[in-house]
Amino acid sequence: MHRLDHYHITHKAQRNFKLGSILALLALVLTTSVAMAQTPDAALPGKGIKVQALQSPIGEETFQTMLVDRALAQLGYEPQPVKEVDYPTAHIAIANGDATFLAVHWDPLHQDYYDHAGGDAKLLRTGAYAGPAAQGYLIDKATADKYHITNIAQLRDPKIARLFDHDGDGKADLTGCNPGWGCEAMIEHHMDAYKLRATVQHVQGSYTALIADTIGRYQRGEPILYYTWTPYWVSGVLVPGKDVVWLQVPFSANPQHANTRLADGSDYGFSVNTTRIVVNRAWAEKNPAAVRLFEVMRLPIADINAQNERMRRGENTQADIARHTAGWIKFHQQVFDGWIAQARAAAQR
C-alpha cells in the first residue's frame, strides 16, 4: 500500500475513533446529568408538597406527631406547624381535605369519629403506629387490699362508694375523661350498664388538673378512683400493682358490642387499642411514599411513656419535645432510615 494512502486511512480511523470517543463521552455526561437530575426526585418524592398534621390538645401526643413530621421531611414533604383540635373535628377536617393526617387515632375507640367523618370513602386508616394501648379504672392499692375491692360493680354499694367521696355528696368521685376524647362516652355507657349512677359521680373537666389533684390525694393517704390509659405518664407515677390496682368490670359493655375480655380472662371494660395514622384518602392516593411510611412506622409504648415522663418533669416546651424527637431518631437511626428507604421504594414502583 502507498504510504500516503496508509496515512490517510490511519488518520481517518484515528479521527473516527476520537469522534466516537467524544460522542460516547457526551452521551455519558448527558446520561449522568439526567440521572443526577432524577436522583433528588427519587430521594424526595414529597418535594414541595405541604403537609398539615393535626393532634388533640393532649400535649403528650406531640412527640408521636412530631416524629411523623420529621420522617415526612426526610422525604421532601414540607410539614406545617401542627394544629391542635379535638378528635371529632380532626377527623372531619382531614376528610374534607383541610388537613393531611392525624398520627394518634385510637382504634377502635375512635371508630365513631372515623365513620361520621365519611369512613373509608374519605379517610385511610393505616399502620399500627403504637400499641397495644390499655385503658380502665384504678383505685389505690391500700383501699383495694383493706376492703377487698377488685371489681367496679362493688361501687354500687353506698358504703364502698363513700370511701372515694371527696365533695361530701355521698358518691364516689371518679376522675374521668374530657368531653371529645372518646373515652368519656365509654365511661358514660359504663355508668348505665353497670348501674353506677346512684353511687358514682363521673368528674370531668381538665384531665391534667384533675389527675394532678388525684395524685395529690394519693400522696396524702386518701383513697382515689380514676380512669387512665397507656401510654401516659400517670402509670409511671401511680404504678399499677405497686401503688394502685386495675378494677375489673362484671361483663363487657361496649356500644359496638365488642368483647373486652382479655386472653387471660380479665376484663377492664375497654378494648385494647392500637393507635393508627389517619390520612385524607384522596391525598394518600397521590402520595404512595407517605402511605408506605405510615404503614411501617412503629413507636414502642415504653418509649412514649419515657418521653411523657420527661414532659411531666418539666421538659414540656415545643423545643424540649423537638429535642426528644431528634434524640430518639439518633438513637434509632438504623430503624428510622429503614422507614425512609421503604417509603422511597414505594414511590418508585
Phi, psi and omega in degrees: 000144178294136185301323180295316179298319179299322179297314182298318181293315180296316180297320179295319180296318179296320180296317179295322179297316180296318180297316178297321179296317180296316180296320179296320179295318178297320179296320179295317179297317181296316179297317179296319180297317179296318179297318179295325180290328183277332185302313179301323180293322179292324180281335183235068182297342180259015185306125176081001182262122180279143177233139180242109177272145173241152172212162178287170177290001177286107185300334182288357175265356182297321180303312180299317182292317182295324179295320177296316178301318180296320179293318178298321179298327178294338178267004177098353179293160182245089180296134176267163178306134182296139178251139179262125174214162177291157184306313181301316180295322180299315181297319180293317181298319180292318179299324181277356180084010179277350176209168186263309186207162172236122186276344183234079173257121182274119179246116020257005187303323184263020182302317181298319179297320180296312182295316182292338179274357179125351177060212185295341180291329183242344185233156172235122178256119190222158174074181175220069191304313180211150178151176359286145183248125182259158176216161175161191184253141180225154172227164179294144185294326181300314180290321179300315181291318184294320185252009177055048181265121180231344188227139183295338179296338178294343179284358172292334179287117182304327181293320178290317182299321183294341176300333184252018180273119181248348181247004173083011180269003178087353180258150174293136178264110180264113174293111190252214195238142180298140172302136179096355180272341182101318181292333181294326178293322179293319179297316179299322178296319179295323181304321179278315184298323183260009175055054183253357186303321186287341187233353183230135176251122177278105183272120182236159180162227173273112183302320181302315180289319182294318182287330175296319177294321179297317178296321177299319178296318179300316182294337176271003178085016181269150176296145179225149177222125184205161173258142170206181183217166172235143005279135175193152189291341184304319183286355172272341179263310174257094189279119177301135181092338180248305181260326186222169176225148175285142173263136175274169178245157184291334180194164178288125178228100188225133180302331178270007179061030178280149176275117183264003180289135180274170184299329181276003178096346180285156182215113180259006172090350181234140174295143173292128186257158169239132177272126182240168178260126178254132185226153175299126187295316180300319178294319182298321181296336179265355186226071182298332179295316180294319180298317179296321176302312181298328181289325189261345181294135177223133179232113183299141178304319181299324179290322177295315178302316182296318179293319179298324179294323177297323177295317180299328181278003174118349179272071189236014176277167177301322179295320178298313183293324176298321178292319177299317181297313179298320179295320179297315180299315181298319182288332181244038188303319181296318178296313181300313180297327177295320176301313183297317181298318180293323179295316179297319179299322180295328180287340185264359181286000000 
